[in-house]
Amino acid sequence: MRPVWLLLLIPYIGLLWIPFYNRLAPDLFGFPFFYWYQLLFVPITSLLIYLVYRQVRDGR
């Protein structure tokens, strides 16, 4: 297993640890922290999947 695959654990752990983001403050543009924290992981996860894909594809 390549170490680059461990990057995919970042969003998994970040969203699995619910007590960290289960709060209302601070809000961003009227959205409570609970929602914008989760929505922030959509582009982060997409970027990490792309980076892992590129590393695995180029390594063949």
N, CA, C and O of each residue as an XYZ file, in Angstrom:
240
protein
N       0.852     -1.191      0.000
C       0.000      0.000      0.000
C       0.886      1.240      0.000
O       1.870      1.317      0.736
N       0.529      2.189     -0.820
C       1.308      3.411     -0.929
C       0.873      4.421      0.130
O      -0.308      4.490      0.471
N       1.804      5.194      0.647
C       1.467      6.180      1.681
C       0.501      7.262      1.202
O      -0.176      7.889      2.018
N       0.429      7.483     -0.094
C      -0.456      8.523     -0.616
C      -1.919      8.197     -0.339
O      -2.750      9.101     -0.253
N      -2.238      6.925     -0.199
C      -3.612      6.515      0.096
C      -4.057      7.022      1.468
O      -5.254      7.170      1.711
N      -3.118      7.286      2.356
C      -3.453      7.775      3.696
C      -4.073      9.169      3.661
O      -4.722      9.581      4.622
N      -3.881      9.890      2.576
C      -4.513     11.205      2.437
C      -6.041     11.096      2.473
O      -6.727     12.029      2.890
N      -6.555      9.971      2.042
C      -8.001      9.792      2.016
C      -8.591      9.607      3.413
O      -9.809      9.643      3.584
N      -7.741      9.413      4.396
C      -8.217      9.316      5.776
C      -8.555     10.679      6.371
O      -9.302     10.756      7.347
N      -8.021     11.744      5.805
C      -8.255     13.087      6.347
C      -9.745     13.433      6.375
O     -10.253     13.782      7.441
N     -10.467     13.354      5.256
C     -11.897     13.674      5.341
C     -12.685     12.653      6.148
O     -13.672     12.998      6.799
N     -12.257     11.417      6.107
C     -12.956     10.380      6.862
C     -12.898     10.675      8.359
O     -13.920     10.635      9.043
N     -11.721     10.966      8.858
C     -11.564     11.265     10.283
C     -12.180     12.618     10.614
O     -12.814     12.772     11.658
N     -12.002     13.583      9.747
C     -12.538     14.920      9.992
C     -14.051     14.957     10.103
O     -14.597     15.767     10.852
N     -14.725     14.106      9.379
C     -16.187     14.071      9.434
C     -16.720     13.009     10.390
O     -17.882     13.060     10.792
N     -15.888     12.066     10.747
C     -16.319     11.030     11.673
C     -16.314     11.528     13.118
O     -17.081     11.041     13.949
N     -15.461     12.484     13.409
C     -15.307     13.002     14.771
C     -16.347     14.097     15.012
O     -16.016     15.282     15.016
N     -17.586     13.701     15.211
C     -18.725     14.618     15.313
C     -18.634     15.583     16.490
O     -19.012     16.742     16.320
N     -18.160     15.189     17.675
C     -18.099     16.165     18.782
C     -17.237     17.394     18.469
O     -17.407     18.437     19.099
N     -16.324     17.285     17.517
C     -15.497     18.438     17.163
C     -16.312     19.550     16.495
O     -16.082     20.730     16.763
N     -17.244     19.189     15.644
C     -17.982     20.213     14.890
C     -19.460     20.282     15.242
O     -20.222     20.931     14.526
N     -19.883     19.647     16.298
C     -21.281     19.676     16.706
C     -21.545     20.912     17.573
O     -21.757     20.806     18.780
N     -21.526     22.086     16.930
C     -21.796     23.352     17.610
C     -22.292     24.371     16.589
O     -22.189     24.159     15.381
N     -22.819     25.455     17.081
C     -23.388     26.466     16.186
C     -22.404     27.578     15.839
O     -22.414     28.084     14.716
N     -21.563     27.961     16.784
C     -20.656     29.082     16.549
C     -19.290     28.547     16.160
O     -18.923     27.472     16.635
N     -18.535     29.208     15.352
C     -18.803     30.465     14.665
C     -19.606     30.231     13.380
O     -19.479     29.196     12.726
N     -20.412     31.197     13.051
C     -21.181     31.065     11.814
C     -20.456     31.777     10.680
O     -19.644     32.674     10.907
N     -20.761     31.364      9.469
C     -20.138     31.915      8.273
C     -21.245     32.212      7.275
O     -21.894     31.295      6.772
N     -21.460     33.479      6.990
C     -22.531     33.917      6.092
C     -23.897     33.415      6.555
O     -24.758     33.101      5.733
N     -24.087     33.341      7.842
C     -25.354     32.904      8.406
C     -25.497     31.409      8.583
O     -26.489     30.947      9.147
N     -24.517     30.636      8.107
C     -24.538     29.187      8.274
C     -23.839     28.811      9.573
O     -22.728     29.276      9.828
N     -24.463     27.983     10.393
C     -23.795     27.517     11.604
C     -22.555     26.681     11.264
O     -22.448     26.109     10.179
N     -21.638     26.628     12.208
C     -20.388     25.887     12.021
C     -20.648     24.443     11.619
O     -19.928     23.890     10.788
N     -21.674     23.830     12.204
C     -21.996     22.441     11.916
C     -22.168     22.207     10.421
O     -21.707     21.187      9.909
N     -22.814     23.116      9.712
C     -23.074     22.933      8.284
C     -21.889     23.313      7.409
O     -21.517     22.562      6.507
N     -21.286     24.483      7.671
C     -20.221     24.882      6.750
C     -18.963     24.052      6.927
O     -18.176     23.937      5.987
N     -18.748     23.472      8.097
C     -17.616     22.567      8.288
C     -17.775     21.332      7.400
O     -16.824     20.894      6.753
N     -18.983     20.781      7.381
C     -19.223     19.607      6.542
C     -19.148     19.950      5.055
O     -18.597     19.189      4.259
N     -19.706     21.100      4.693
C     -19.665     21.506      3.289
C     -18.253     21.834      2.825
O     -17.949     21.708      1.638
N     -17.398     22.248      3.730
C     -16.008     22.535      3.391
C     -15.276     21.270      2.946
O     -14.344     21.332      2.144
N     -15.699     20.141      3.466
C     -15.033     18.895      3.111
C     -15.399     18.388      1.725
O     -14.744     17.467      1.236
N     -16.398     18.933      1.079
C     -16.730     18.504     -0.284
C     -15.589     18.854     -1.240
O     -15.102     17.957     -1.927
N     -15.135     20.113     -1.324
C     -13.999     20.386     -2.221
C     -12.677     19.805     -1.712
O     -11.820     19.424     -2.508
N     -12.512     19.737     -0.391
C     -11.278     19.158      0.159
C     -11.173     17.690     -0.236
O     -10.116     17.234     -0.672
N     -12.263     16.954     -0.084
C     -12.259     15.537     -0.443
C     -12.045     15.350     -1.934
O     -11.312     14.452     -2.347
N     -12.672     16.183     -2.741
C     -12.479     16.098     -4.190
C     -11.026     16.332     -4.569
O     -10.476     15.622     -5.410
N     -10.412     17.317     -3.955
C      -9.009     17.611     -4.230
C      -8.111     16.451     -3.795
O      -7.191     16.079     -4.524
N      -8.362     15.889     -2.645
C      -7.543     14.775     -2.170
C      -7.707     13.534     -3.044
O      -6.732     12.829     -3.305
N      -8.913     13.264     -3.493
C      -9.131     12.129     -4.385
C      -8.384     12.347     -5.697
O      -7.791     11.413     -6.237
N      -8.411     13.566     -6.206
C      -7.687     13.877     -7.439
C      -6.182     13.682     -7.261
O      -5.515     13.111     -8.124
N      -5.653     14.165     -6.129
C      -4.213     14.026     -5.881
C      -3.796     12.561     -5.764
O      -2.761     12.164     -6.298
N      -4.585     11.775     -5.079
C      -4.280     10.345     -4.955
C      -4.374      9.667     -6.319
O      -3.529      8.843     -6.667
N      -5.384     10.010     -7.072
C      -5.537      9.437     -8.414
C      -4.324      9.743     -9.286
O      -3.805      8.862     -9.973
N      -3.880     10.991     -9.255
C      -2.725     11.365    -10.078
C      -1.464     10.619     -9.654
O      -0.689     10.176    -10.502
N      -1.258     10.478     -8.357
C      -0.077      9.776     -7.871
C      -0.116      8.295     -8.240
O       0.899      7.724     -8.639
N      -1.267      7.687     -8.108
C      -1.384      6.259     -8.424
C      -1.273      6.038     -9.923
O      -0.622      5.094    -10.372
N      -1.904      6.903    -10.691
C      -1.855      6.760    -12.161
C      -0.438      6.970    -12.694
O       0.015      6.226    -13.563
N       0.260      7.979    -12.176
C       1.616      8.265    -12.654
C       2.624      7.241    -12.163
O       3.694      7.100    -12.756
N       2.311      6.535    -11.111
C       3.232      5.548    -10.564
C       3.233      4.210    -11.283
O       4.073      3.357    -10.995
N       2.323      4.012    -12.197
C       2.237      2.717    -12.904
C       3.283      2.578    -13.950
O       3.346      1.553    -14.629
